[in-house]
Amino acid sequence: RRGVLCAPPIALGDSMLVVEETVSVSDLSGIGDSSPLLPMMARGVVGRRTGLALALLAGALQGCTFLPLLPWKAEMKAQGIIVTGFDSFFSMGIGLYLSSTLWLLTGGAVKKYRGEKLDKVVLRPALFSGVLYGCAALNFLFALMLLPYAACVAFAVGGAIAVSQMWGVFRFGEAEGSHNRRLVVTSLIGVLLGVVLTGIAA
């Protein structure tokens, strides 16, 4: 398999020239410990591991997002109060806004301390994503009032995994090759089977 390595830019007056060199995997077999390619490959491996760990942590946190609603729902039921999805949606939205604002202020303060510029804020796509998330959260809250927590989370998370896998495969072409696509299909079948079994058990 051949890849493209970009050499450091070469200054030519007021312009910059980026030199691309095609290198095969066999060309990398004889590199020494002092080769500049090793840090690049090491960063790639560390980056993938870090991304995997963060993704797993995000999934664990999202799985516990609606867990605090369970004791509140039980307390309201004991008092004879019927709760709906709207009752907690506003407070949940306030929590999202406060945490995102705190994150922006903290990140801006850290960048200012380091002398870095604050990244340009993405507005319209982020707002659209927020609307989609709000609709999904509202539907989840209504489902949580009608279904057991385990079944509701299994359906919501399993559906999210299925949709994200379809986007990744059919739109972004992330699973290239028949072998990778078979792995994706196998994992999708496993997720859907787990969701169905959880729903039957609940």
VMD Tcl script that draws the C-alpha trace (Angstrom):
set ca {
  {0.00 0.00 0.00}
  {1.35 3.42 -0.93}
  {0.90 6.63 0.98}
  {1.65 10.32 0.47}
  {4.07 12.08 2.80}
  {4.14 15.87 2.80}
  {7.57 17.35 3.36}
  {8.00 20.60 5.32}
  {7.05 23.66 3.22}
  {9.88 25.34 1.34}
  {9.86 29.13 1.30}
  {10.24 30.68 -2.16}
  {10.02 34.42 -1.76}
  {6.51 35.30 -0.68}
  {5.10 31.87 -1.59}
  {5.26 28.46 0.03}
  {5.87 25.21 -1.82}
  {4.75 21.88 -0.35}
  {6.58 18.88 -1.74}
  {4.71 15.58 -1.84}
  {6.62 12.31 -2.03}
  {5.00 8.94 -2.61}
  {6.43 6.29 -0.31}
  {5.57 2.60 -0.16}
  {5.43 0.51 2.98}
  {8.49 -1.42 1.87}
  {10.47 1.82 1.79}
  {9.82 2.26 5.53}
  {11.26 -1.10 6.53}
  {14.84 0.13 6.69}
  {14.38 3.35 8.62}
  {16.46 3.78 11.73}
  {15.53 4.89 15.22}
  {16.59 8.45 14.40}
  {14.30 8.75 11.38}
  {11.83 11.67 11.49}
  {9.10 9.30 10.28}
  {8.98 7.47 13.61}
  {7.50 10.35 15.65}
  {4.86 10.84 12.95}
  {3.85 7.17 13.05}
  {3.94 7.15 16.86}
  {1.64 10.17 17.01}
  {-0.78 8.38 14.70}
  {-0.94 5.31 16.94}
  {-1.24 7.38 20.12}
  {-3.90 9.54 18.50}
  {-6.01 6.52 17.56}
  {-5.72 5.07 21.07}
  {-6.59 8.41 22.64}
  {-9.55 8.82 20.32}
  {-10.78 5.31 21.15}
  {-10.50 5.97 24.90}
  {-12.32 9.30 24.62}
  {-15.05 7.75 22.48}
  {-15.60 4.99 25.06}
  {-15.69 7.59 27.85}
  {-18.21 9.67 25.88}
  {-20.41 6.61 25.41}
  {-20.25 5.81 29.13}
  {-21.18 9.37 30.07}
  {-24.01 9.55 27.55}
  {-25.34 6.25 28.86}
  {-25.65 7.86 32.32}
  {-27.09 11.16 31.08}
  {-30.69 10.38 32.01}
  {-29.90 8.27 35.06}
  {-30.55 11.12 37.57}
  {-34.15 11.28 36.32}
  {-34.99 7.86 37.75}
  {-35.05 8.78 41.47}
  {-36.87 12.02 40.60}
  {-39.48 10.08 38.64}
  {-39.93 7.63 41.54}
  {-40.30 10.51 44.01}
  {-42.94 12.23 41.86}
  {-44.81 8.95 41.48}
  {-44.82 8.47 45.24}
  {-46.42 11.90 45.60}
  {-49.08 11.06 43.03}
  {-47.70 13.43 40.40}
  {-47.69 12.31 36.78}
  {-44.55 13.48 34.99}
  {-43.97 13.93 31.27}
  {-40.98 14.56 29.05}
  {-41.48 18.32 29.11}
  {-41.03 18.49 32.88}
  {-37.30 17.83 32.77}
  {-36.45 19.04 29.27}
  {-36.10 22.71 30.24}
  {-33.76 21.96 33.15}
  {-31.74 19.65 30.95}
  {-31.39 22.39 28.33}
  {-30.24 24.85 30.99}
  {-27.59 22.35 32.09}
  {-26.35 22.00 28.52}
  {-26.16 25.76 28.04}
  {-24.34 26.34 31.32}
  {-21.81 23.57 30.70}
  {-21.13 24.69 27.13}
  {-20.66 28.31 28.25}
  {-18.31 27.21 31.03}
  {-16.35 25.12 28.53}
  {-16.04 28.09 26.16}
  {-14.84 30.42 28.94}
  {-12.37 27.86 30.27}
  {-10.99 27.07 26.82}
  {-10.68 30.77 26.00}
  {-8.84 31.45 29.26}
  {-6.41 28.59 28.64}
  {-5.70 29.74 25.08}
  {-5.20 33.32 26.25}
  {-2.77 32.15 28.93}
  {-0.80 30.23 26.30}
  {-0.86 33.16 23.90}
  {-2.93 31.29 21.32}
  {-5.83 32.59 19.26}
  {-9.33 31.33 19.98}
  {-10.60 29.11 17.19}
  {-13.29 30.51 14.94}
  {-16.70 29.61 16.30}
  {-18.86 27.39 14.09}
  {-22.37 28.81 14.32}
  {-24.94 27.52 11.83}
  {-23.94 23.83 11.68}
  {-23.60 23.75 15.46}
  {-27.03 25.35 15.93}
  {-28.59 22.80 13.58}
  {-26.87 19.99 15.50}
  {-28.22 21.44 18.74}
  {-31.76 21.44 17.34}
  {-31.41 17.82 16.28}
  {-30.03 16.87 19.69}
  {-32.85 18.71 21.44}
  {-35.49 16.86 19.41}
  {-33.79 13.54 20.09}
  {-33.51 14.28 23.82}
  {-37.17 15.28 24.01}
  {-38.27 12.06 22.32}
  {-36.03 10.10 24.68}
  {-37.56 11.80 27.72}
  {-41.08 10.93 26.56}
  {-39.99 7.34 25.86}
  {-38.44 7.18 29.32}
  {-41.83 7.96 30.86}
  {-43.36 4.97 29.05}
  {-40.60 2.34 28.89}
  {-38.17 0.84 31.42}
  {-34.85 2.63 31.56}
  {-32.78 -0.32 30.33}
  {-34.97 -0.89 27.28}
  {-35.22 2.81 26.49}
  {-31.45 3.34 26.63}
  {-30.84 0.20 24.59}
  {-33.20 1.34 21.84}
  {-31.85 4.89 21.79}
  {-28.16 3.96 21.90}
  {-28.56 1.05 19.50}
  {-30.44 3.24 17.06}
  {-27.75 5.91 17.29}
  {-25.03 3.33 16.59}
  {-26.93 1.97 13.59}
  {-27.49 5.42 12.11}
  {-23.89 6.53 12.69}
  {-22.58 3.34 11.09}
  {-24.75 3.86 8.01}
  {-23.56 7.47 7.71}
  {-19.95 6.38 8.06}
  {-20.19 3.59 5.50}
  {-22.53 4.99 2.84}
  {-21.83 8.72 3.05}
  {-18.24 9.11 4.27}
  {-16.80 5.83 2.98}
  {-15.03 5.00 6.25}
  {-15.21 1.20 5.84}
  {-13.30 0.53 2.64}
  {-12.99 -2.99 1.33}
  {-15.21 -6.04 1.64}
  {-13.49 -7.24 4.83}
  {-14.14 -3.99 6.72}
  {-17.71 -3.85 5.50}
  {-18.33 -7.40 6.70}
  {-17.03 -6.37 10.12}
  {-19.35 -3.35 10.19}
  {-22.36 -5.45 9.16}
  {-21.50 -8.06 11.79}
  {-21.22 -5.44 14.52}
  {-24.49 -3.83 13.41}
  {-26.29 -7.20 13.55}
  {-24.87 -7.77 17.03}
  {-26.07 -4.37 18.23}
  {-29.57 -4.84 16.81}
  {-29.78 -8.34 18.29}
  {-28.77 -7.00 21.68}
  {-31.41 -4.27 21.46}
  {-34.14 -6.74 20.57}
  {-33.16 -9.14 23.37}
  {-33.04 -6.27 25.88}
  {-36.49 -5.14 24.78}
  {-37.89 -8.67 25.15}
  {-36.31 -9.04 28.61}
  {-37.74 -5.72 29.77}
}
mol new
graphics top color blue
foreach p $ca { graphics top sphere $p radius 0.5 }
foreach p [lrange $ca 0 end-1] q [lrange $ca 1 end] { graphics top cylinder $p $q radius 0.2 }
display resetview
